[in-house]
Amino acid sequence: AHLGWTMAVISIAPNIALTNIIIYMTVSTPFFLLLTSSSSKTLQTMTTTWAHAPTATIIMMLLLLSMAGLPPLTGFTPKLLILDKLVMHKLTPAATTMAILSLLSLTFYLRTTYLLASTTSPTTTQSTTLWRLKPNYYQITTILTPIALFNITILPALLT
């Protein structure tokens, strides 16, 4: 789905297409690193992540919502820029179709976020060591997560 957004605008505005790819990679990298560190392989096993690492679960939920393209987060910016360029080049039907069809991927991201959020409280566990993640990805995840979630304020400066 993200590649479709990129391909739709690559001939009109290659800089926005490149920005879209960079933002997607910046948002998806910490998500997959957190997914790897939590040893989740299916949606069913993701529901137990809250008991082991509540902070990582909240970060994963925010990253999923950013990949879905919800407005306050970074993932919304490239979609808005792409829709703007398509409308400026009189491709309004294509922009409308893309915006409506993006609701399908939004459904997946919201379902996954719901599975992460709708679990029991972390206070029900008996062991205190369950709260610790494996320290393999701490450094890269701590650097990439704020960049992935909150670079919306610096993005217009990068495009000019």
Backbone hydrogen bonds, N-H to C=O, Kabsch-Sander energy under -0.5 kcal/mol:
donor,donor_aa,acceptor,acceptor_aa,energy
5,W,1,A,-1.5
6,T,2,H,-1.7
7,M,3,L,-2.8
8,A,4,G,-1.8
9,V,5,W,-0.9
9,V,6,T,-0.8
10,I,6,T,-1.1
13,A,9,V,-3.2
16,I,13,A,-0.7
17,A,13,A,-1.8
18,L,14,P,-2.5
19,T,15,N,-2.0
20,N,16,I,-2.4
21,I,17,A,-2.0
22,I,18,L,-2.5
23,I,19,T,-2.6
24,Y,20,N,-2.3
25,M,21,I,-2.5
26,T,22,I,-2.4
27,V,23,I,-2.2
28,S,24,Y,-2.8
29,T,25,M,-1.9
31,F,27,V,-1.0
32,F,28,S,-2.6
33,L,29,T,-2.1
34,L,30,P,-2.4
35,L,31,F,-2.4
36,T,32,F,-2.2
37,S,33,L,-2.4
38,S,34,L,-1.6
39,S,36,T,-1.1
40,S,35,L,-1.6
46,M,42,T,-1.1
47,T,43,L,-0.6
47,T,44,Q,-0.8
48,T,45,T,-0.9
49,T,46,M,-1.4
51,A,48,T,-0.5
52,H,48,T,-0.8
52,H,49,T,-0.6
53,A,49,T,-2.9
57,T,53,A,-1.9
58,I,54,P,-2.1
59,I,55,T,-2.3
60,M,56,A,-2.5
61,M,57,T,-2.3
62,L,58,I,-2.3
63,L,59,I,-2.4
64,L,60,M,-2.4
65,L,61,M,-2.3
66,S,62,L,-2.0
67,M,63,L,-2.4
68,A,64,L,-1.8
69,G,65,L,-0.8
69,G,66,S,-0.7
70,L,65,L,-1.8
73,L,70,L,-1.7
74,T,149,L,-0.8
76,F,70,L,-0.5
76,F,73,L,-1.3
77,T,74,T,-1.3
79,K,75,G,-0.7
80,L,76,F,-2.5
81,L,77,T,-2.5
82,I,78,P,-2.6
83,L,79,K,-2.6
84,D,80,L,-2.2
85,K,81,L,-2.3
86,L,82,I,-2.4
87,V,83,L,-2.2
88,M,84,D,-2.3
89,H,85,K,-1.5
90,K,87,V,-1.6
91,L,86,L,-3.0
95,A,91,L,-2.2
96,T,92,T,-2.7
97,T,93,P,-2.3
98,M,94,A,-2.5
99,A,95,A,-2.3
100,I,96,T,-2.3
101,L,97,T,-2.7
102,S,98,M,-1.5
103,L,100,I,-1.3
104,L,101,L,-1.4
105,S,101,L,-0.7
106,L,102,S,-2.0
107,T,103,L,-1.7
108,F,104,L,-1.3
109,Y,105,S,-2.4
110,L,106,L,-2.7
111,R,107,T,-2.2
112,T,108,F,-2.4
113,T,109,Y,-2.4
114,Y,110,L,-2.5
115,L,111,R,-2.2
116,L,112,T,-1.9
117,A,113,T,-2.1
118,S,114,Y,-2.5
119,T,117,A,-1.5
124,T,121,S,-1.4
125,T,122,P,-1.1
130,L,127,S,-0.5
131,W,128,T,-1.1
132,R,129,T,-1.4
134,K,37,S,-0.6
137,Y,134,K,-0.8
138,Y,135,P,-0.6
141,T,137,Y,-2.2
142,T,138,Y,-2.6
143,I,139,Q,-1.5
144,L,140,I,-2.5
145,T,141,T,-2.3
147,I,143,I,-0.8
148,A,144,L,-2.9
149,L,145,T,-2.2
150,F,146,P,-2.5
151,N,147,I,-0.8
153,T,150,F,-0.7
154,I,151,N,-0.6
155,L,151,N,-1.0
158,L,154,I,-1.2
158,L,155,L,-0.6
159,L,155,L,-1.4
160,T,156,P,-0.9
